[in-house]
Amino acid sequence: MSSPFGDFPPFNGRGTEPTALYTQQQSGTPLRILLIQVLLFVLTVISTTLAYGPAYSVGLMSILLFHEMGHYLTARYYGVPATLPYFIPFPLSPFGTFGAVIKMRGVIPNRKALFDIGIMGPALGVVVALPATVIGIALSKVTQTAQLGQNTFSLGDSILFSLITRLIHGPLPEGSDILLHPIGFAGWAGLFVTALNLVPMGQLDGGHIVYALFQKKSAVVYRVVFLIFAVFAILRQRQWLFFLALVLILTRLQHPPTMDEGLPIGNKRFIFGILALLFFVITFPPTPMKLGP
């Protein structure tokens, strides 16, 4: 839900817009922008509370806020102009929101800055999402699937979510399932958000990380991942086709260059980048959700 498409401007073949232009445009109405951001935040709190209650709202909003502030604070640290988060209320979505975005302008100074800005959103989001998942699963109840109504929906398990569930509740008896506590659902949604953002394509957070690691060779990674995703979506889960279409339209599977491409990122960041991609693998649910128990 933390939409990655607003974090960096779409690729235009020339890099990004000048920082000075962005600063001049934004400085004219800071109070109006801040009021809009506060209003959207309040409306999103309301929409998520109406969806699944206050515990869910507090958990999910905290995850989204930490994620976006990770991007925002790191961008400001490197002198990249960035807005505070714009939350997107949407009561009709499965989560009560379409997440949040921040907007950045100006050329990213180097690959170190790009890497840090890209990875700090998921990293801070996980700081909240993992405890919420553990606490929520501990508060959840094991129930018989026959007792679940047809209006319920089943959540897909990632490797990490399945492991946490098994450690807390043990092997589930046949014909039973976990009825998630609202905090557990917030944790699941937070891990799902993290996985989506870490998909190594275009200008998703994972795309930023891959570009910082491999520069121009990242285009090969983007295309291979997109192809694998597309084949899986066509053959098994067509609900992913909309996501792939958005990625393709908004990013064209390309990434704008940084100002100083020659500055190396160092071994420490390279290792953390590989770990972030592995974290994507263990948090990604191939089938996110389906209607019915």
BALOBA-1460 file (C-alpha; in Angstrom, 3 decimals):
// residues 293
<rec num="1" residu="m" x="0.000" y="0.000" z="0.000"/>
<rec num="2" residu="s" x="2.876" y="2.322" z="0.389"/>
<rec num="3" residu="s" x="2.813" y="3.251" z="-3.232"/>
<rec num="4" residu="p" x="6.347" y="3.456" z="-4.604"/>
<rec num="5" residu="f" x="5.418" y="5.356" z="-7.738"/>
<rec num="6" residu="g" x="5.393" y="8.763" z="-6.084"/>
<rec num="7" residu="d" x="8.809" y="8.500" z="-4.487"/>
<rec num="8" residu="f" x="10.780" y="9.378" z="-7.612"/>
<rec num="9" residu="p" x="9.569" y="11.121" z="-10.786"/>
<rec num="10" residu="p" x="8.933" y="8.853" z="-13.794"/>
<rec num="11" residu="f" x="11.896" y="8.268" z="-16.054"/>
<rec num="12" residu="n" x="12.026" y="10.869" z="-18.815"/>
<rec num="13" residu="g" x="15.314" y="9.976" z="-20.483"/>
<rec num="14" residu="r" x="17.039" y="13.116" z="-19.205"/>
<rec num="15" residu="g" x="17.370" y="12.428" z="-15.497"/>
<rec num="16" residu="t" x="15.083" y="14.503" z="-13.252"/>
<rec num="17" residu="e" x="13.935" y="18.062" z="-12.920"/>
<rec num="18" residu="p" x="16.293" y="20.667" z="-11.402"/>
<rec num="19" residu="t" x="16.193" y="20.952" z="-7.641"/>
<rec num="20" residu="a" x="15.959" y="24.747" z="-7.711"/>
<rec num="21" residu="l" x="12.795" y="24.646" z="-9.808"/>
<rec num="22" residu="y" x="11.117" y="22.230" z="-7.422"/>
<rec num="23" residu="t" x="12.047" y="24.286" z="-4.362"/>
<rec num="24" residu="q" x="10.709" y="27.465" z="-5.919"/>
<rec num="25" residu="q" x="7.417" y="25.858" z="-6.858"/>
<rec num="26" residu="q" x="6.860" y="24.294" z="-3.438"/>
<rec num="27" residu="s" x="7.882" y="27.264" z="-1.298"/>
<rec num="28" residu="g" x="4.902" y="29.394" z="-2.431"/>
<rec num="29" residu="t" x="2.142" y="27.448" z="-0.608"/>
<rec num="30" residu="p" x="3.668" y="25.315" z="2.157"/>
<rec num="31" residu="l" x="0.736" y="25.832" z="4.553"/>
<rec num="32" residu="r" x="-1.846" y="24.760" z="1.957"/>
<rec num="33" residu="i" x="0.173" y="21.636" z="1.147"/>
<rec num="34" residu="l" x="0.602" y="20.809" z="4.837"/>
<rec num="35" residu="l" x="-3.135" y="21.172" z="5.449"/>
<rec num="36" residu="i" x="-3.861" y="18.818" z="2.544"/>
<rec num="37" residu="q" x="-1.406" y="16.271" z="3.942"/>
<rec num="38" residu="v" x="-2.942" y="16.497" z="7.445"/>
<rec num="39" residu="l" x="-6.468" y="16.176" z="6.012"/>
<rec num="40" residu="l" x="-5.509" y="13.116" z="3.958"/>
<rec num="41" residu="f" x="-3.865" y="11.552" z="7.019"/>
<rec num="42" residu="v" x="-7.001" y="12.077" z="9.128"/>
<rec num="43" residu="l" x="-9.265" y="10.742" z="6.371"/>
<rec num="44" residu="t" x="-7.046" y="7.659" z="6.016"/>
<rec num="45" residu="v" x="-7.183" y="7.042" z="9.770"/>
<rec num="46" residu="i" x="-10.970" y="7.198" z="9.506"/>
<rec num="47" residu="s" x="-11.170" y="4.929" z="6.453"/>
<rec num="48" residu="t" x="-8.878" y="2.276" z="7.954"/>
<rec num="49" residu="t" x="-10.731" y="2.437" z="11.298"/>
<rec num="50" residu="l" x="-14.067" y="1.956" z="9.545"/>
<rec num="51" residu="a" x="-12.583" y="-0.980" z="7.629"/>
<rec num="52" residu="y" x="-11.282" y="-3.121" z="10.508"/>
<rec num="53" residu="g" x="-11.296" y="-1.125" z="13.730"/>
<rec num="54" residu="p" x="-8.912" y="1.143" z="15.666"/>
<rec num="55" residu="a" x="-6.287" y="-1.530" z="16.455"/>
<rec num="56" residu="y" x="-5.877" y="-2.286" z="12.752"/>
<rec num="57" residu="s" x="-5.771" y="1.405" z="11.885"/>
<rec num="58" residu="v" x="-3.085" y="2.223" z="14.448"/>
<rec num="59" residu="g" x="-0.966" y="-0.729" z="13.327"/>
<rec num="60" residu="l" x="-1.220" y="-0.112" z="9.586"/>
<rec num="61" residu="m" x="-0.900" y="3.671" z="9.769"/>
<rec num="62" residu="s" x="2.213" y="3.307" z="11.932"/>
<rec num="63" residu="i" x="3.783" y="0.946" z="9.385"/>
<rec num="64" residu="l" x="2.991" y="3.260" z="6.465"/>
<rec num="65" residu="l" x="4.186" y="6.344" z="8.368"/>
<rec num="66" residu="f" x="7.494" y="4.746" z="9.356"/>
<rec num="67" residu="h" x="8.016" y="3.538" z="5.773"/>
<rec num="68" residu="e" x="7.447" y="6.944" z="4.192"/>
<rec num="69" residu="m" x="9.391" y="8.820" z="6.860"/>
<rec num="70" residu="g" x="12.318" y="6.501" z="6.206"/>
<rec num="71" residu="h" x="12.364" y="7.757" z="2.617"/>
<rec num="72" residu="y" x="11.683" y="11.366" z="3.613"/>
<rec num="73" residu="l" x="14.316" y="11.733" z="6.335"/>
<rec num="74" residu="t" x="16.994" y="10.009" z="4.258"/>
<rec num="75" residu="a" x="16.205" y="12.181" z="1.252"/>
<rec num="76" residu="r" x="16.481" y="15.328" z="3.369"/>
<rec num="77" residu="y" x="19.760" y="14.052" z="4.842"/>
<rec num="78" residu="y" x="21.195" y="13.925" z="1.313"/>
<rec num="79" residu="g" x="19.728" y="17.297" z="0.351"/>
<rec num="80" residu="v" x="17.114" y="15.865" z="-2.016"/>
<rec num="81" residu="p" x="13.877" y="17.916" z="-1.867"/>
<rec num="82" residu="a" x="10.988" y="15.757" z="-0.687"/>
<rec num="83" residu="t" x="7.449" y="16.277" z="0.558"/>
<rec num="84" residu="l" x="5.932" y="14.824" z="3.679"/>
<rec num="85" residu="p" x="3.722" y="11.778" z="2.992"/>
<rec num="86" residu="y" x="0.412" y="12.050" z="1.161"/>
<rec num="87" residu="f" x="-1.858" y="9.319" z="2.552"/>
<rec num="88" residu="i" x="-4.546" y="7.928" z="0.262"/>
<rec num="89" residu="p" x="-7.880" y="7.069" z="1.936"/>
<rec num="90" residu="f" x="-9.963" y="4.484" z="0.102"/>
<rec num="91" residu="p" x="-12.615" y="2.668" z="2.171"/>
<rec num="92" residu="l" x="-13.523" y="0.314" z="-0.688"/>
<rec num="93" residu="s" x="-10.072" y="-1.264" z="-0.949"/>
<rec num="94" residu="p" x="-9.278" y="-4.491" z="0.970"/>
<rec num="95" residu="f" x="-7.092" y="-2.420" z="3.309"/>
<rec num="96" residu="g" x="-9.116" y="0.772" z="3.744"/>
<rec num="97" residu="t" x="-6.390" y="2.753" z="1.990"/>
<rec num="98" residu="f" x="-4.220" y="2.835" z="-1.094"/>
<rec num="99" residu="g" x="-1.213" y="3.607" z="1.086"/>
<rec num="100" residu="a" x="0.911" y="6.725" z="0.988"/>
<rec num="101" residu="v" x="3.389" y="8.459" z="-1.284"/>
<rec num="102" residu="i" x="6.023" y="11.143" z="-1.026"/>
<rec num="103" residu="k" x="7.238" y="13.177" z="-3.960"/>
<rec num="104" residu="m" x="10.872" y="13.970" z="-4.721"/>
<rec num="105" residu="r" x="12.495" y="16.164" z="-7.317"/>
<rec num="106" residu="g" x="16.060" y="16.938" z="-8.207"/>
<rec num="107" residu="v" x="18.886" y="14.673" z="-9.260"/>
<rec num="108" residu="i" x="19.920" y="12.066" z="-6.694"/>
<rec num="109" residu="p" x="23.566" y="12.945" z="-5.907"/>
<rec num="110" residu="n" x="25.086" y="9.450" z="-6.159"/>
<rec num="111" residu="r" x="24.353" y="5.734" z="-5.895"/>
<rec num="112" residu="k" x="25.019" y="5.716" z="-2.133"/>
<rec num="113" residu="a" x="22.246" y="8.259" z="-1.643"/>
<rec num="114" residu="l" x="19.933" y="6.359" z="-4.018"/>
<rec num="115" residu="f" x="20.552" y="3.114" z="-2.153"/>
<rec num="116" residu="d" x="19.980" y="4.647" z="1.271"/>
<rec num="117" residu="i" x="16.806" y="6.475" z="0.207"/>
<rec num="118" residu="g" x="15.461" y="3.320" z="-1.420"/>
<rec num="119" residu="i" x="16.195" y="0.898" z="1.412"/>
<rec num="120" residu="m" x="15.308" y="3.035" z="4.436"/>
<rec num="121" residu="g" x="11.572" y="3.028" z="3.662"/>
<rec num="122" residu="p" x="11.192" y="-0.768" z="3.793"/>
<rec num="123" residu="a" x="13.693" y="-0.998" z="6.667"/>
<rec num="124" residu="l" x="11.782" y="1.377" z="8.959"/>
<rec num="125" residu="g" x="8.434" y="-0.070" z="7.903"/>
<rec num="126" residu="v" x="9.591" y="-3.552" z="8.911"/>
<rec num="127" residu="v" x="10.618" y="-2.223" z="12.339"/>
<rec num="128" residu="v" x="6.874" y="-1.831" z="13.002"/>
<rec num="129" residu="a" x="5.489" y="-4.554" z="10.715"/>
<rec num="130" residu="l" x="7.387" y="-7.463" z="12.286"/>
<rec num="131" residu="p" x="6.356" y="-6.780" z="15.921"/>
<rec num="132" residu="a" x="2.777" y="-6.138" z="14.740"/>
<rec num="133" residu="t" x="2.804" y="-9.480" z="12.933"/>
<rec num="134" residu="v" x="4.145" y="-11.403" z="15.928"/>
<rec num="135" residu="i" x="1.768" y="-9.743" z="18.414"/>
<rec num="136" residu="g" x="-1.181" y="-10.038" z="16.035"/>
<rec num="137" residu="i" x="-0.634" y="-13.732" z="15.341"/>
<rec num="138" residu="a" x="-0.245" y="-14.390" z="19.076"/>
<rec num="139" residu="l" x="-3.626" y="-12.698" z="19.648"/>
<rec num="140" residu="s" x="-5.259" y="-14.604" z="16.781"/>
<rec num="141" residu="k" x="-7.395" y="-17.704" z="17.241"/>
<rec num="142" residu="v" x="-7.309" y="-21.101" z="15.584"/>
<rec num="143" residu="t" x="-10.753" y="-21.894" z="14.197"/>
<rec num="144" residu="q" x="-12.444" y="-24.483" z="12.015"/>
<rec num="145" residu="t" x="-12.686" y="-23.394" z="8.391"/>
<rec num="146" residu="a" x="-16.244" y="-24.760" z="8.275"/>
<rec num="147" residu="q" x="-17.236" y="-22.065" z="10.771"/>
<rec num="148" residu="l" x="-15.981" y="-19.251" z="8.558"/>
<rec num="149" residu="g" x="-18.560" y="-17.443" z="6.445"/>
<rec num="150" residu="q" x="-18.445" y="-17.108" z="2.679"/>
<rec num="151" residu="n" x="-17.821" y="-13.359" z="3.033"/>
<rec num="152" residu="t" x="-14.423" y="-13.926" z="4.645"/>
<rec num="153" residu="f" x="-11.281" y="-13.874" z="2.552"/>
<rec num="154" residu="s" x="-8.139" y="-15.933" z="2.838"/>
<rec num="155" residu="l" x="-4.720" y="-14.296" z="2.939"/>
<rec num="156" residu="g" x="-1.796" y="-15.792" z="1.095"/>
<rec num="157" residu="d" x="1.134" y="-16.896" z="3.227"/>
<rec num="158" residu="s" x="4.659" y="-15.747" z="2.606"/>
<rec num="159" residu="i" x="7.565" y="-17.845" z="3.849"/>
<rec num="160" residu="l" x="8.142" y="-15.482" z="6.775"/>
<rec num="161" residu="f" x="4.471" y="-15.206" z="7.758"/>
<rec num="162" residu="s" x="4.058" y="-18.990" z="7.653"/>
<rec num="163" residu="l" x="7.165" y="-19.449" z="9.807"/>
<rec num="164" residu="i" x="5.961" y="-16.976" z="12.455"/>
<rec num="165" residu="t" x="2.509" y="-18.604" z="12.504"/>
<rec num="166" residu="r" x="4.001" y="-22.074" z="12.937"/>
<rec num="167" residu="l" x="6.350" y="-20.938" z="15.730"/>
<rec num="168" residu="i" x="3.468" y="-19.393" z="17.684"/>
<rec num="169" residu="h" x="0.585" y="-21.819" z="17.037"/>
<rec num="170" residu="g" x="2.411" y="-24.937" z="15.912"/>
<rec num="171" residu="p" x="1.162" y="-27.184" z="13.095"/>
<rec num="172" residu="l" x="-2.533" y="-26.495" z="12.490"/>
<rec num="173" residu="p" x="-4.979" y="-29.436" z="12.648"/>
<rec num="174" residu="e" x="-6.594" y="-30.452" z="9.375"/>
<rec num="175" residu="g" x="-9.626" y="-28.334" z="8.534"/>
<rec num="176" residu="s" x="-8.529" y="-25.409" z="10.682"/>
<rec num="177" residu="d" x="-7.066" y="-21.991" z="10.011"/>
<rec num="178" residu="i" x="-5.973" y="-18.829" z="11.796"/>
<rec num="179" residu="l" x="-8.621" y="-16.136" z="12.293"/>
<rec num="180" residu="l" x="-6.351" y="-13.090" z="12.292"/>
<rec num="181" residu="h" x="-6.599" y="-10.417" z="14.944"/>
<rec num="182" residu="p" x="-6.803" y="-6.891" z="13.429"/>
<rec num="183" residu="i" x="-3.222" y="-6.209" z="14.545"/>
<rec num="184" residu="g" x="-2.145" y="-9.402" z="12.788"/>
<rec num="185" residu="f" x="-3.895" y="-8.258" z="9.615"/>
<rec num="186" residu="a" x="-2.082" y="-4.916" z="9.873"/>
<rec num="187" residu="g" x="1.206" y="-6.813" z="10.206"/>
<rec num="188" residu="w" x="0.373" y="-8.994" z="7.200"/>
<rec num="189" residu="a" x="-0.508" y="-5.904" z="5.179"/>
<rec num="190" residu="g" x="2.740" y="-4.239" z="6.282"/>
<rec num="191" residu="l" x="4.836" y="-7.193" z="5.139"/>
<rec num="192" residu="f" x="2.864" y="-7.268" z="1.880"/>
<rec num="193" residu="v" x="3.598" y="-3.570" z="1.367"/>
<rec num="194" residu="t" x="7.274" y="-4.212" z="2.014"/>
<rec num="195" residu="a" x="7.357" y="-7.073" z="-0.485"/>
<rec num="196" residu="l" x="5.637" y="-4.999" z="-3.192"/>
<rec num="197" residu="n" x="8.055" y="-2.138" z="-2.700"/>
<rec num="198" residu="l" x="11.055" y="-4.463" z="-2.806"/>
<rec num="199" residu="v" x="10.116" y="-5.972" z="-6.188"/>
<rec num="200" residu="p" x="13.311" y="-5.309" z="-8.220"/>
<rec num="201" residu="m" x="11.746" y="-3.388" z="-11.100"/>
<rec num="202" residu="g" x="11.905" y="0.202" z="-12.328"/>
<rec num="203" residu="q" x="11.458" y="2.826" z="-9.657"/>
<rec num="204" residu="l" x="10.080" y="0.620" z="-6.941"/>
<rec num="205" residu="d" x="12.273" y="0.584" z="-3.836"/>
<rec num="206" residu="g" x="13.735" y="-2.719" z="-5.011"/>
<rec num="207" residu="g" x="14.431" y="-1.108" z="-8.376"/>
<rec num="208" residu="h" x="16.352" y="1.715" z="-6.675"/>
<rec num="209" residu="i" x="18.409" y="-0.846" z="-4.762"/>
<rec num="210" residu="v" x="19.161" y="-2.908" z="-7.881"/>
<rec num="211" residu="y" x="20.178" y="0.202" z="-9.835"/>
<rec num="212" residu="a" x="22.484" y="1.275" z="-7.002"/>
<rec num="213" residu="l" x="24.076" y="-2.200" z="-7.057"/>
<rec num="214" residu="f" x="24.355" y="-2.828" z="-10.802"/>
<rec num="215" residu="q" x="23.839" y="0.534" z="-12.580"/>
<rec num="216" residu="k" x="23.003" y="0.040" z="-16.283"/>
<rec num="217" residu="k" x="22.984" y="-3.748" z="-15.895"/>
<rec num="218" residu="s" x="19.921" y="-3.269" z="-13.676"/>
<rec num="219" residu="a" x="17.782" y="-2.998" z="-16.832"/>
<rec num="220" residu="v" x="18.440" y="-6.693" z="-17.475"/>
<rec num="221" residu="v" x="17.282" y="-7.552" z="-13.943"/>
<rec num="222" residu="y" x="14.125" y="-5.452" z="-14.382"/>
<rec num="223" residu="r" x="13.183" y="-7.203" z="-17.632"/>
<rec num="224" residu="v" x="13.885" y="-10.712" z="-16.333"/>
<rec num="225" residu="v" x="11.823" y="-10.113" z="-13.173"/>
<rec num="226" residu="f" x="9.013" y="-8.554" z="-15.223"/>
<rec num="227" residu="l" x="8.970" y="-11.533" z="-17.596"/>
<rec num="228" residu="i" x="8.871" y="-14.058" z="-14.734"/>
<rec num="229" residu="f" x="6.108" y="-12.060" z="-13.051"/>
<rec num="230" residu="a" x="4.115" y="-11.829" z="-16.296"/>
<rec num="231" residu="v" x="4.322" y="-15.563" z="-17.013"/>
<rec num="232" residu="f" x="3.267" y="-16.372" z="-13.443"/>
<rec num="233" residu="a" x="0.385" y="-13.877" z="-13.638"/>
<rec num="234" residu="i" x="-0.932" y="-15.270" z="-16.923"/>
<rec num="235" residu="l" x="-0.662" y="-18.907" z="-15.886"/>
<rec num="236" residu="r" x="-1.550" y="-18.754" z="-12.183"/>
<rec num="237" residu="q" x="-2.595" y="-15.366" z="-10.727"/>
<rec num="238" residu="r" x="-4.046" y="-12.828" z="-13.139"/>
<rec num="239" residu="q" x="-4.619" y="-10.346" z="-10.308"/>
<rec num="240" residu="w" x="-0.933" y="-9.414" z="-10.715"/>
<rec num="241" residu="l" x="-1.477" y="-8.164" z="-14.290"/>
<rec num="242" residu="f" x="-2.807" y="-4.809" z="-13.054"/>
<rec num="243" residu="f" x="0.274" y="-4.321" z="-10.880"/>
<rec num="244" residu="l" x="2.587" y="-5.182" z="-13.783"/>
<rec num="245" residu="a" x="0.727" y="-2.785" z="-16.077"/>
<rec num="246" residu="l" x="1.174" y="0.038" z="-13.550"/>
<rec num="247" residu="v" x="4.891" y="-0.664" z="-13.214"/>
<rec num="248" residu="l" x="5.356" y="-0.759" z="-16.984"/>
<rec num="249" residu="i" x="3.347" y="2.414" z="-17.670"/>
<rec num="250" residu="l" x="4.823" y="4.507" z="-14.867"/>
<rec num="251" residu="t" x="8.473" y="3.439" z="-15.003"/>
<rec num="252" residu="r" x="8.993" y="1.783" z="-18.416"/>
<rec num="253" residu="l" x="11.344" y="-0.576" z="-16.546"/>
<rec num="254" residu="q" x="14.026" y="2.097" z="-16.572"/>
<rec num="255" residu="h" x="15.742" y="4.171" z="-13.925"/>
<rec num="256" residu="p" x="17.119" y="7.731" z="-14.134"/>
<rec num="257" residu="p" x="20.866" y="8.093" z="-13.500"/>
<rec num="258" residu="t" x="22.349" y="9.735" z="-10.429"/>
<rec num="259" residu="m" x="24.530" y="12.825" z="-10.572"/>
<rec num="260" residu="d" x="27.765" y="10.951" z="-9.776"/>
<rec num="261" residu="e" x="27.550" y="7.445" z="-11.214"/>
<rec num="262" residu="g" x="31.211" y="6.713" z="-10.514"/>
<rec num="263" residu="l" x="31.045" y="6.841" z="-6.713"/>
<rec num="264" residu="p" x="31.044" y="3.206" z="-5.466"/>
<rec num="265" residu="i" x="28.512" y="2.104" z="-2.871"/>
<rec num="266" residu="g" x="30.946" y="-0.097" z="-0.941"/>
<rec num="267" residu="n" x="30.779" y="-3.694" z="0.230"/>
<rec num="268" residu="k" x="28.525" y="-3.006" z="3.238"/>
<rec num="269" residu="r" x="25.740" y="-1.543" z="1.132"/>
<rec num="270" residu="f" x="26.129" y="-4.287" z="-1.460"/>
<rec num="271" residu="i" x="25.590" y="-6.940" z="1.233"/>
<rec num="272" residu="f" x="22.583" y="-5.091" z="2.652"/>
<rec num="273" residu="g" x="21.190" y="-4.786" z="-0.865"/>
<rec num="274" residu="i" x="21.370" y="-8.542" z="-1.431"/>
<rec num="275" residu="l" x="19.781" y="-9.121" z="1.995"/>
<rec num="276" residu="a" x="16.952" y="-6.733" z="1.074"/>
<rec num="277" residu="l" x="16.261" y="-8.724" z="-2.098"/>
<rec num="278" residu="l" x="16.279" y="-11.960" z="-0.097"/>
<rec num="279" residu="f" x="13.831" y="-10.354" z="2.331"/>
<rec num="280" residu="f" x="11.567" y="-9.694" z="-0.662"/>
<rec num="281" residu="v" x="11.646" y="-13.418" z="-1.465"/>
<rec num="282" residu="i" x="10.570" y="-14.492" z="2.041"/>
<rec num="283" residu="t" x="7.844" y="-11.823" z="2.431"/>
<rec num="284" residu="f" x="6.236" y="-12.109" z="-1.011"/>
<rec num="285" residu="p" x="2.891" y="-14.011" z="-1.089"/>
<rec num="286" residu="p" x="2.340" y="-15.387" z="-4.633"/>
<rec num="287" residu="t" x="-1.431" y="-15.416" z="-4.033"/>
<rec num="288" residu="p" x="-2.190" y="-12.362" z="-1.846"/>
<rec num="289" residu="m" x="-5.848" y="-13.073" z="-1.124"/>
<rec num="290" residu="k" x="-8.942" y="-14.878" z="-2.304"/>
<rec num="291" residu="l" x="-12.615" y="-14.705" z="-1.349"/>
<rec num="292" residu="g" x="-13.916" y="-17.459" z="0.909"/>
<rec num="293" residu="p" x="-12.233" y="-19.568" z="3.635"/>
